[in-house]
Amino acid sequence: MNDTRAIQTALENRRSIRAFKPDPVPEDLLAEILKAALEAPSWGNVQPYRVAIASGDQAIAIARELNAKFETATRVRKANLVTKLAALLKGGVKPDGDFNTVIKYPEELRARYRDTGMGLYGVLGIDRADTAARHAQMARNFSFFGAPTALFIFCEENLGAYGALDTGAFIQSLALAAQERGLGTCIQAALATWASPVRTRFDVPENYKLICGVSIGYPEDEPVNSFKPKRRALSELTLKAKA
């Protein structure tokens, strides 16, 4: 491979992996990936991000709790008013994440999001009307799509959008470093819907907020892992100068 095209090739070949092998990720390999990601640029070199690494029994326990919360929230959403009120009084149903992960997209972006979802379900063989299968696929988010390790990414809250910008650069660097070493990743906002399962198990500074999770492991040879949604045309990206 021409080294001058290595970055371009890595960017084009990266995929969101949604089917992982159970094989554990060696600790030294994971440390190598995280160290490589620390080369990402940040505003004033402040590096406003922290990572909670969940593997083994820790990952299993967090996945179990996240799945329980997701299933309970789903049942309550479909229930009658009395059941909803009882569940709210009991607590633990509403998302307790640091950010709202359920976003109303502007129409331009909603169309792209919808097309991506339809494309993904098409590869998975899930009919749009099959709500049970769609629910099951959504639930797989909270089991890290079978990955043995989940990384929970926190960003410093006082830097606002600029802290999130820096954290995004770190996350992409992490994803590309993992890919270079034969691993796959899936960057998931869903894993930030509930923060309590992570905060109760890790010593997270109060000023660091859970922005997303990253499932990481060895990809299975499954069709879903070849899915890559269409990118917008360059003409749609660049802004025209005013006349």
Protein Blocks (a to p, Z undefined) as FASTA:
>chain_A
ZZklmmmmmmmmpccdfbdcfbdcdfklmmmmmmmmmmpccehhlopaccdddehjllmm
mmmmmmmmmmmmmmmmmmcfklmmmmmmngomlccbfbdfbdcddfklmmmmmmmmmmmm
mmnopafklmmlmmmmmmmmmnonopabdcdddddfklmmmlmmmmmmmmmmmmmmmmmn
opacdddfklmmpmklmmmmpccdfkbccfbdcddddddddfklmgccddddfklmpccd
dZZ
